[in-house]
């Protein structure tokens, strides 16, 4: 099919907490519905879910208080310019109904799926990091002599890791990827995924108290 109407993708990294959004879907099968709310939080990384949620999912999400009830999954979360900010995916709820804690897959990740599909890919491919990391909390920051918690500590690298090829080693603390903060494994995976399996990542890190930047070729 050609000439179908389509939403433009918003830059989900440009969203801010408090931005007004609309959630479109088919809650409880009653028909197309629009609810309004705000962006409640960004970078909800890791496993989210709980009593009343369909399942706990590992990922990186936009949180919204726009009502996202069962049946809204797959619907659009749009900004006030009518651009796709995310795809509604789940709620966290004790009752099974919306309590104002909904989650959407960010548009920048959606865009990478679309790009690979348009290129003819039969399955979605993520870049391989080949590293094992852990978040740097207050205790770990103090032990490492860092001024504040943040970033992820490289605990191990596969010999063929693109990070190893770029000169990274155990003990390095990765802080930014392409200017975006990285504070956990899910955030690291997300930042690499939106760059694509053949892209490059500009990675800022700390080593022995000094800050540095390296270019990592993704594959």
Secondary structure, 3 states (H helix, E strand, C coil): CCCCCCCCECCHHHCCCCCEEEEEECHHHCCCEEEEEEEEEEEEEEEECCCCCCCCEEEEEEEECCCCCCCCCCCEEEECCCCEEEEEEEECCCCCCCCCCEEEEEHHHHHHHHHHHHCCCCCCCCCCCCEEEEECCHHHHHHHCCCCCCCEEEEEECCCCHHHHCCCCCCCEEEEECCEECCCHHHHHHHHHHHCCCCEEEEEEEECCEEEEEEEECC
